[in-house]
């Protein structure tokens, strides 16, 4: 009787391990190193802080529009560097003190895809 119990327990444990191994990686885990809560903060920063100059819907204001149509022709590496280091002698400030490279790379990807409003 004890042996049967042991075999059943072992079987269930193996089944559980298999299920865990096969379950798909959550999408957010693929954004290397940026936790879902930090991603939320970054989108908030993009809308509020960047939006204060680039327009709340990023359609342009003091700074140029940051919408996919306007950004798509520009190299992502250049966009990343502009955000990290700013543009000298303009109102565009450097964000390096607040954002790291991975975070800016992630933001550039989002900006190129377009940020849905009301998110
Ligand atoms: C204080 C105002 C201000 C803030 C805040 C600001 N920007 Fe800018 N940004 C500008 C201005 C002005 C320019 C245009 C500078 C020039 O004349 O080339 C610019 C240019 C840019 C460009 C280059 C766009 C292009 O097509 O040439 C990018 C990308 C950009 N900003 C991204 C951001 C992001 C992302 C943030 C938030 C993390 C941000 N900016 C916050 C004022 C601002």
Backbone and ligand atoms as CSV (ligand in chain L), in Angstrom:
chain,resi,resn,atom,element,x,y,z
A,1,UNK,N,N,0.833,-1.204,0.000
A,1,UNK,CA,C,0.000,0.000,0.000
A,1,UNK,C,C,0.864,1.248,0.000
A,2,UNK,N,N,1.915,1.212,0.842
A,2,UNK,CA,C,2.825,2.354,0.901
A,2,UNK,C,C,3.569,2.541,-0.426
A,3,UNK,N,N,3.898,1.418,-1.061
A,3,UNK,CA,C,4.618,1.479,-2.330
A,3,UNK,C,C,3.769,2.148,-3.404
A,4,UNK,N,N,2.472,1.795,-3.418
A,4,UNK,CA,C,1.575,2.406,-4.405
A,4,UNK,C,C,1.521,3.910,-4.197
A,5,UNK,N,N,1.387,4.313,-2.930
A,5,UNK,CA,C,1.334,5.740,-2.598
A,5,UNK,C,C,2.594,6.459,-3.102
A,6,UNK,N,N,3.732,5.797,-2.886
A,6,UNK,CA,C,5.020,6.382,-3.305
A,6,UNK,C,C,5.067,6.559,-4.821
A,7,UNK,N,N,4.630,5.536,-5.552
A,7,UNK,CA,C,4.681,5.597,-7.019
A,7,UNK,C,C,3.756,6.695,-7.537
A,8,UNK,N,N,2.562,6.790,-6.927
A,8,UNK,CA,C,1.613,7.822,-7.372
A,8,UNK,C,C,2.185,9.215,-7.118
A,9,UNK,N,N,2.782,9.386,-5.932
A,9,UNK,CA,C,3.364,10.692,-5.604
A,9,UNK,C,C,4.474,11.048,-6.584
A,10,UNK,N,N,5.325,10.050,-6.873
A,10,UNK,CA,C,6.436,10.271,-7.799
A,10,UNK,C,C,5.900,10.655,-9.170
A,11,UNK,N,N,4.873,9.936,-9.609
A,11,UNK,CA,C,4.278,10.206,-10.918
A,11,UNK,C,C,3.744,11.635,-10.987
A,12,UNK,N,N,3.037,12.051,-9.927
A,12,UNK,CA,C,2.476,13.400,-9.912
A,12,UNK,C,C,3.586,14.460,-9.924
A,13,UNK,N,N,4.651,14.205,-9.190
A,13,UNK,CA,C,5.758,15.155,-9.138
A,13,UNK,C,C,6.397,15.304,-10.521
A,14,UNK,N,N,6.570,14.155,-11.201
A,14,UNK,CA,C,7.163,14.196,-12.542
A,14,UNK,C,C,6.250,14.948,-13.507
A,15,UNK,N,N,4.949,14.707,-13.377
A,15,UNK,CA,C,3.973,15.358,-14.244
A,15,UNK,C,C,4.040,16.876,-14.050
A,16,UNK,N,N,4.118,17.301,-12.796
A,16,UNK,CA,C,4.183,18.725,-12.478
A,16,UNK,C,C,5.442,19.356,-13.077
A,17,UNK,N,N,6.573,18.636,-12.921
A,17,UNK,CA,C,7.834,19.153,-13.453
A,17,UNK,C,C,7.755,19.303,-14.968
A,18,UNK,N,N,7.105,18.327,-15.612
A,18,UNK,CA,C,6.969,18.360,-17.064
A,18,UNK,C,C,6.107,19.549,-17.485
A,19,UNK,N,N,5.010,19.761,-16.771
A,19,UNK,CA,C,4.124,20.880,-17.102
A,19,UNK,C,C,4.852,22.208,-16.967
A,20,UNK,N,N,5.624,22.352,-15.892
A,20,UNK,CA,C,6.367,23.596,-15.679
A,20,UNK,C,C,7.382,23.815,-16.795
A,21,UNK,N,N,8.033,22.712,-17.200
A,21,UNK,CA,C,9.071,22.823,-18.230
A,21,UNK,C,C,8.456,23.197,-19.573
A,22,UNK,N,N,7.226,22.732,-19.821
A,22,UNK,CA,C,6.622,22.954,-21.129
A,22,UNK,C,C,5.852,24.271,-21.219
A,23,UNK,N,N,5.495,24.876,-20.066
A,23,UNK,CA,C,4.669,26.079,-20.126
A,23,UNK,C,C,5.439,27.185,-20.844
A,24,UNK,N,N,4.756,27.923,-21.711
A,24,UNK,CA,C,5.452,28.927,-22.522
A,24,UNK,C,C,6.033,30.046,-21.656
A,25,UNK,N,N,7.155,30.590,-22.081
A,25,UNK,CA,C,7.773,31.713,-21.376
A,25,UNK,C,C,6.835,32.913,-21.485
A,26,UNK,N,N,6.535,33.546,-20.360
A,26,UNK,CA,C,5.677,34.727,-20.448
A,26,UNK,C,C,6.335,35.799,-21.316
A,27,UNK,N,N,5.513,36.539,-22.072
A,27,UNK,CA,C,6.034,37.537,-23.002
A,27,UNK,C,C,7.002,38.501,-22.337
A,28,UNK,N,N,6.607,39.011,-21.151
A,28,UNK,CA,C,7.422,40.048,-20.535
A,28,UNK,C,C,8.815,39.544,-20.163
A,29,UNK,N,N,8.939,38.217,-19.962
A,29,UNK,CA,C,10.250,37.676,-19.609
A,29,UNK,C,C,11.219,37.788,-20.775
A,30,UNK,N,N,10.675,37.986,-21.992
A,30,UNK,CA,C,11.549,38.114,-23.150
A,30,UNK,C,C,12.152,39.504,-23.258
A,31,UNK,N,N,11.586,40.491,-22.583
A,31,UNK,CA,C,12.163,41.835,-22.563
A,31,UNK,C,C,13.277,41.786,-21.531
A,32,UNK,N,N,14.483,41.582,-21.992
A,32,UNK,CA,C,15.549,41.210,-21.080
A,32,UNK,C,C,15.760,42.230,-19.958
A,33,UNK,N,N,15.615,41.730,-18.757
A,33,UNK,CA,C,15.984,42.512,-17.606
A,33,UNK,C,C,15.040,43.626,-17.194
A,34,UNK,N,N,13.944,43.825,-17.907
A,34,UNK,CA,C,13.048,44.923,-17.531
A,34,UNK,C,C,11.760,44.336,-16.980
A,35,UNK,N,N,11.535,44.546,-15.683
A,35,UNK,CA,C,10.383,43.935,-15.033
A,35,UNK,C,C,9.106,44.586,-15.531
A,36,UNK,N,N,7.991,43.869,-15.452
A,36,UNK,CA,C,6.718,44.438,-15.909
A,36,UNK,C,C,6.399,45.758,-15.212
A,37,UNK,N,N,6.740,45.884,-13.919
A,37,UNK,CA,C,6.395,47.132,-13.230
A,37,UNK,C,C,7.277,48.275,-13.741
A,38,UNK,N,N,8.567,47.958,-14.041
A,38,UNK,CA,C,9.434,48.995,-14.610
A,38,UNK,C,C,8.937,49.375,-16.011
A,39,UNK,N,N,8.446,48.399,-16.772
A,39,UNK,CA,C,7.898,48.701,-18.094
A,39,UNK,C,C,6.735,49.680,-17.980
A,40,UNK,N,N,5.899,49.469,-16.945
A,40,UNK,CA,C,4.792,50.388,-16.714
A,40,UNK,C,C,5.291,51.798,-16.416
A,41,UNK,N,N,6.340,51.859,-15.591
A,41,UNK,CA,C,6.923,53.169,-15.257
A,41,UNK,C,C,7.489,53.852,-16.505
A,42,UNK,N,N,8.129,53.056,-17.375
A,42,UNK,CA,C,8.755,53.631,-18.575
A,42,UNK,C,C,7.688,54.210,-19.512
A,43,UNK,N,N,6.585,53.473,-19.665
A,43,UNK,CA,C,5.501,53.982,-20.520
A,43,UNK,C,C,4.908,55.255,-19.910
A,44,UNK,N,N,4.787,55.251,-18.570
A,44,UNK,CA,C,4.281,56.437,-17.884
A,44,UNK,C,C,5.222,57.625,-18.128
A,45,UNK,N,N,6.525,57.373,-17.991
A,45,UNK,CA,C,7.520,58.424,-18.218
A,45,UNK,C,C,7.429,58.945,-19.657
A,46,UNK,N,N,7.293,58.011,-20.606
A,46,UNK,CA,C,7.214,58.403,-22.019
A,46,UNK,C,C,6.026,59.340,-22.238
A,47,UNK,N,N,4.881,58.989,-21.639
A,47,UNK,CA,C,3.684,59.798,-21.872
A,47,UNK,C,C,3.744,61.124,-21.121
A,48,UNK,N,N,4.190,61.071,-19.849
A,48,UNK,CA,C,4.154,62.288,-19.031
A,48,UNK,C,C,5.366,63.172,-19.278
A,49,UNK,N,N,6.574,62.631,-19.112
A,49,UNK,CA,C,7.787,63.457,-19.182
A,49,UNK,C,C,8.153,63.789,-20.619
A,50,UNK,N,N,8.277,62.764,-21.453
A,50,UNK,CA,C,8.588,63.046,-22.855
A,50,UNK,C,C,7.399,63.792,-23.465
A,51,UNK,N,N,6.187,63.391,-23.051
A,51,UNK,CA,C,4.973,64.002,-23.594
A,51,UNK,C,C,4.874,65.488,-23.279
A,52,UNK,N,N,5.516,65.930,-22.183
A,52,UNK,CA,C,5.418,67.342,-21.835
A,52,UNK,C,C,6.059,68.207,-22.920
A,53,UNK,N,N,7.018,67.674,-23.650
A,53,UNK,CA,C,7.626,68.424,-24.762
A,53,UNK,C,C,7.166,67.907,-26.126
A,54,UNK,N,N,6.977,66.585,-26.213
A,54,UNK,CA,C,6.678,65.987,-27.515
A,54,UNK,C,C,5.177,65.806,-27.724
A,55,UNK,N,N,4.380,66.332,-26.802
A,55,UNK,CA,C,2.929,66.201,-26.908
A,55,UNK,C,C,2.451,64.974,-26.162
A,56,UNK,N,N,1.305,65.084,-25.476
A,56,UNK,CA,C,0.826,63.973,-24.640
A,56,UNK,C,C,0.533,62.724,-25.457
A,57,UNK,N,N,0.201,62.891,-26.742
A,57,UNK,CA,C,0.024,61.710,-27.594
A,57,UNK,C,C,1.259,61.518,-28.475
A,58,UNK,N,N,2.364,62.226,-28.128
A,58,UNK,CA,C,3.652,62.171,-28.831
A,58,UNK,C,C,3.549,62.680,-30.259
A,59,UNK,N,N,2.477,63.450,-30.540
A,59,UNK,CA,C,2.274,63.939,-31.905
A,59,UNK,C,C,3.045,65.232,-32.159
A,60,UNK,N,N,3.842,65.660,-31.189
A,60,UNK,CA,C,4.664,66.841,-31.388
A,60,UNK,C,C,4.183,68.017,-30.551
A,61,UNK,N,N,5.119,68.851,-30.157
A,61,UNK,CA,C,4.846,70.051,-29.377
A,61,UNK,C,C,6.071,70.917,-29.526
A,62,UNK,N,N,6.714,71.205,-28.390
A,62,UNK,CA,C,8.015,71.874,-28.443
A,62,UNK,C,C,9.015,70.977,-29.186
A,63,UNK,N,N,8.963,69.688,-28.902
A,63,UNK,CA,C,9.809,68.717,-29.605
A,63,UNK,C,C,9.026,68.083,-30.753
A,64,UNK,N,N,9.727,67.467,-31.708
A,64,UNK,CA,C,9.062,66.859,-32.870
A,64,UNK,C,C,8.220,65.641,-32.476
A,65,UNK,N,N,7.299,65.222,-33.361
A,65,UNK,CA,C,6.489,64.025,-33.081
A,65,UNK,C,C,7.367,62.802,-32.866
A,66,UNK,N,N,6.928,61.897,-31.982
A,66,UNK,CA,C,7.658,60.640,-31.752
A,66,UNK,C,C,6.777,59.461,-32.161
A,67,UNK,N,N,6.043,59.634,-33.244
A,67,UNK,CA,C,5.136,58.579,-33.702
A,67,UNK,C,C,5.859,57.681,-34.704
A,68,UNK,N,N,5.383,56.429,-34.830
A,68,UNK,CA,C,6.055,55.479,-35.728
A,68,UNK,C,C,6.307,56.051,-37.122
A,69,UNK,N,N,5.339,56.803,-37.671
A,69,UNK,CA,C,5.499,57.322,-39.033
A,69,UNK,C,C,6.727,58.227,-39.133
A,70,UNK,N,N,6.939,59.050,-38.110
A,70,UNK,CA,C,8.063,59.989,-38.152
A,70,UNK,C,C,9.380,59.306,-37.798
A,71,UNK,N,N,9.322,58.291,-36.947
A,71,UNK,CA,C,10.567,57.692,-36.452
A,71,UNK,C,C,11.072,56.552,-37.325
A,72,UNK,N,N,10.202,56.010,-38.168
A,72,UNK,CA,C,10.534,54.739,-38.816
A,72,UNK,C,C,11.762,54.855,-39.723
A,73,UNK,N,N,12.042,56.043,-40.279
A,73,UNK,CA,C,13.196,56.174,-41.163
A,73,UNK,C,C,14.503,56.350,-40.421
A,74,UNK,N,N,14.427,56.496,-39.094
A,74,UNK,CA,C,15.644,56.812,-38.345
A,74,UNK,C,C,16.215,55.563,-37.674
A,75,UNK,N,N,17.535,55.417,-37.687
A,75,UNK,CA,C,18.146,54.222,-37.101
A,75,UNK,C,C,17.833,54.146,-35.602
A,76,UNK,N,N,17.369,52.975,-35.103
A,76,UNK,CA,C,17.057,52.810,-33.681
A,76,UNK,C,C,18.245,53.169,-32.789
A,77,UNK,N,N,19.478,52.884,-33.249
A,77,UNK,CA,C,20.665,53.188,-32.439
A,77,UNK,C,C,20.810,54.699,-32.265
A,78,UNK,N,N,20.498,55.445,-33.322
A,78,UNK,CA,C,20.579,56.900,-33.244
A,78,UNK,C,C,19.518,57.421,-32.268
A,79,UNK,N,N,18.302,56.888,-32.374
A,79,UNK,CA,C,17.230,57.314,-31.464
A,79,UNK,C,C,17.631,57.035,-30.016
A,80,UNK,N,N,18.207,55.844,-29.800
A,80,UNK,CA,C,18.638,55.479,-28.447
A,80,UNK,C,C,19.673,56.488,-27.927
A,81,UNK,N,N,20.648,56.832,-28.756
A,81,UNK,CA,C,21.712,57.737,-28.311
A,81,UNK,C,C,21.185,59.145,-28.062
A,82,UNK,N,N,20.248,59.576,-28.917
A,82,UNK,CA,C,19.645,60.899,-28.719
A,82,UNK,C,C,18.927,60.948,-27.366
A,83,UNK,N,N,18.210,59.874,-27.043
A,83,UNK,CA,C,17.475,59.856,-25.777
A,83,UNK,C,C,18.456,59.770,-24.607
A,84,UNK,N,N,19.486,58.968,-24.735
A,84,UNK,CA,C,20.444,58.834,-23.635
A,84,UNK,C,C,21.242,60.119,-23.413
A,85,UNK,N,N,21.653,60.772,-24.499
A,85,UNK,CA,C,22.592,61.890,-24.374
A,85,UNK,C,C,21.986,63.248,-24.679
A,86,UNK,N,N,20.730,63.271,-25.161
A,86,UNK,CA,C,20.113,64.549,-25.488
A,86,UNK,C,C,20.703,65.142,-26.756
A,87,UNK,N,N,20.192,66.312,-27.133
A,87,UNK,CA,C,20.722,67.018,-28.301
A,87,UNK,C,C,21.246,68.362,-27.811
A,88,UNK,N,N,22.579,68.541,-27.888
A,88,UNK,CA,C,23.190,69.767,-27.346
A,88,UNK,C,C,22.577,71.021,-27.961
A,89,UNK,N,N,22.477,72.054,-27.163
A,89,UNK,CA,C,21.971,73.357,-27.597
A,89,UNK,C,C,20.501,73.323,-28.020
A,90,UNK,N,N,19.776,72.296,-27.606
A,90,UNK,CA,C,18.326,72.285,-27.813
A,90,UNK,C,C,17.701,71.936,-26.466
A,91,UNK,N,N,16.362,71.930,-26.438
A,91,UNK,CA,C,15.663,71.619,-25.187
A,91,UNK,C,C,15.703,70.122,-24.869
A,92,UNK,N,N,16.158,69.306,-25.835
A,92,UNK,CA,C,16.157,67.851,-25.612
A,92,UNK,C,C,17.228,67.470,-24.592
A,93,UNK,N,N,16.785,67.055,-23.383
A,93,UNK,CA,C,17.758,66.752,-22.322
A,93,UNK,C,C,18.284,65.319,-22.421
A,94,UNK,N,N,19.450,65.044,-21.813
A,94,UNK,CA,C,19.928,63.659,-21.717
A,94,UNK,C,C,19.164,62.913,-20.630
A,95,UNK,N,N,18.850,61.622,-20.898
A,95,UNK,CA,C,18.088,60.820,-19.937
A,95,UNK,C,C,18.947,59.778,-19.239
A,96,UNK,N,N,20.259,59.796,-19.560
A,96,UNK,CA,C,21.167,58.811,-18.979
A,96,UNK,C,C,21.099,58.738,-17.447
A,97,UNK,N,N,20.898,59.876,-16.763
A,97,UNK,CA,C,20.835,59.791,-15.297
A,97,UNK,C,C,19.631,58.983,-14.794
A,98,UNK,N,N,18.595,58.848,-15.636
A,98,UNK,CA,C,17.341,58.227,-15.188
A,98,UNK,C,C,17.126,56.859,-15.832
A,99,UNK,N,N,17.589,56.702,-17.078
A,99,UNK,CA,C,17.296,55.490,-17.843
A,99,UNK,C,C,18.597,54.809,-18.266
A,100,UNK,N,N,18.628,53.476,-18.186
A,100,UNK,CA,C,19.813,52.785,-18.689
A,100,UNK,C,C,19.603,52.375,-20.151
A,101,UNK,N,N,20.660,51.827,-20.754
A,101,UNK,CA,C,20.610,51.536,-22.195
A,101,UNK,C,C,19.521,50.552,-22.559
A,102,UNK,N,N,19.376,49.501,-21.723
A,102,UNK,CA,C,18.346,48.495,-22.009
A,102,UNK,C,C,16.962,49.123,-21.971
A,103,UNK,N,N,16.761,50.027,-21.007
A,103,UNK,CA,C,15.451,50.666,-20.873
A,103,UNK,C,C,15.153,51.568,-22.066
A,104,UNK,N,N,16.168,52.293,-22.535
A,104,UNK,CA,C,15.955,53.176,-23.684
A,104,UNK,C,C,15.747,52.345,-24.953
A,105,UNK,N,N,16.522,51.255,-25.090
A,105,UNK,CA,C,16.327,50.365,-26.241
A,105,UNK,C,C,14.893,49.841,-26.257
A,106,UNK,N,N,14.400,49.476,-25.064
A,106,UNK,CA,C,13.027,48.974,-24.946
A,106,UNK,C,C,12.028,50.070,-25.339
A,107,UNK,N,N,12.286,51.300,-24.841
A,107,UNK,CA,C,11.377,52.418,-25.146
A,107,UNK,C,C,11.359,52.724,-26.648
A,108,UNK,N,N,12.535,52.694,-27.277
A,108,UNK,CA,C,12.604,52.973,-28.714
A,108,UNK,C,C,11.764,51.948,-29.480
A,109,UNK,N,N,11.863,50.681,-29.050
A,109,UNK,CA,C,11.060,49.631,-29.692
A,109,UNK,C,C,9.565,49.956,-29.567
A,110,UNK,N,N,9.156,50.348,-28.344
A,110,UNK,CA,C,7.748,50.699,-28.126
A,110,UNK,C,C,7.344,51.886,-28.978
A,111,UNK,N,N,8.224,52.910,-29.035
A,111,UNK,CA,C,7.892,54.107,-29.799
A,111,UNK,C,C,7.748,53.786,-31.283
A,112,UNK,N,N,8.579,52.882,-31.786
A,112,UNK,CA,C,8.511,52.519,-33.203
A,112,UNK,C,C,7.250,51.717,-33.499
A,113,UNK,N,N,6.751,50.995,-32.472
A,113,UNK,CA,C,5.500,50.228,-32.652
A,113,UNK,C,C,4.294,51.124,-32.484
A,114,UNK,N,N,4.468,52.214,-31.723
A,114,UNK,CA,C,3.331,53.081,-31.382
A,114,UNK,C,C,2.777,52.672,-30.038
A,115,UNK,N,N,2.529,53.676,-29.186
A,115,UNK,CA,C,1.989,53.421,-27.854
A,115,UNK,C,C,0.478,53.598,-27.922
A,116,UNK,N,N,-0.294,52.548,-27.627
A,116,UNK,CA,C,-1.746,52.706,-27.662
A,116,UNK,C,C,-2.197,53.714,-26.608
A,117,UNK,N,N,-3.121,54.573,-26.970
A,117,UNK,CA,C,-3.637,55.532,-25.990
A,117,UNK,C,C,-4.542,54.806,-25.012
A,118,UNK,N,N,-4.613,55.370,-23.813
A,118,UNK,CA,C,-5.465,54.772,-22.795
A,118,UNK,C,C,-4.847,53.524,-22.185
A,119,UNK,N,N,-3.576,53.283,-22.478
A,119,UNK,CA,C,-2.916,52.110,-21.866
A,119,UNK,C,C,-2.301,52.483,-20.545
L,1,LIG,C1,C,12.286,69.740,-22.234
L,1,LIG,C2,C,11.687,69.261,-23.455
L,1,LIG,C3,C,11.921,67.820,-23.887
L,1,LIG,C4,C,11.756,66.689,-23.143
L,1,LIG,C5,C,11.292,66.554,-21.707
L,1,LIG,C6,C,12.056,65.581,-24.039
L,1,LIG,N1,N,12.422,66.050,-25.267
L,1,LIG,FE1,FE,12.994,64.927,-26.870
L,1,LIG,N2,N,13.326,66.602,-27.939
L,1,LIG,C7,C,13.061,67.897,-27.516
L,1,LIG,C8,C,13.393,68.823,-28.590
L,1,LIG,C9,C,13.241,70.340,-28.541
L,1,LIG,C10,C,13.879,68.034,-29.650
L,1,LIG,C11,C,14.365,68.526,-31.022
L,1,LIG,C12,C,15.763,69.009,-30.888
L,1,LIG,C13,C,16.275,69.486,-32.227
L,1,LIG,O1,O,16.039,70.660,-32.532
L,1,LIG,O2,O,16.879,68.671,-32.939
L,1,LIG,C14,C,13.818,66.649,-29.212
L,1,LIG,C15,C,14.214,65.569,-29.994
L,1,LIG,C16,C,14.006,64.259,-29.653
L,1,LIG,C17,C,14.265,63.131,-30.529
L,1,LIG,C18,C,14.791,63.190,-31.938
L,1,LIG,C19,C,13.565,63.182,-32.803
L,1,LIG,C20,C,13.832,63.432,-34.247
L,1,LIG,O3,O,13.036,62.912,-35.036
L,1,LIG,O4,O,14.770,64.148,-34.576
L,1,LIG,C21,C,13.898,62.016,-29.855
L,1,LIG,C22,C,13.960,60.579,-30.352
L,1,LIG,C23,C,13.419,62.427,-28.554
L,1,LIG,N3,N,13.506,63.789,-28.466
L,1,LIG,C24,C,12.947,61.566,-27.607
L,1,LIG,C25,C,12.574,61.960,-26.329
L,1,LIG,C26,C,12.201,61.027,-25.287
L,1,LIG,C27,C,12.061,59.518,-25.464
L,1,LIG,C28,C,11.961,61.774,-24.175
L,1,LIG,C29,C,11.601,61.266,-22.794
L,1,LIG,C30,C,12.471,60.240,-22.236
L,1,LIG,C31,C,12.163,63.177,-24.532
L,1,LIG,N4,N,12.544,63.231,-25.839
L,1,LIG,C32,C,11.978,64.238,-23.675
L,1,LIG,C33,C,12.579,68.264,-26.283
L,1,LIG,C34,C,12.333,67.415,-25.224
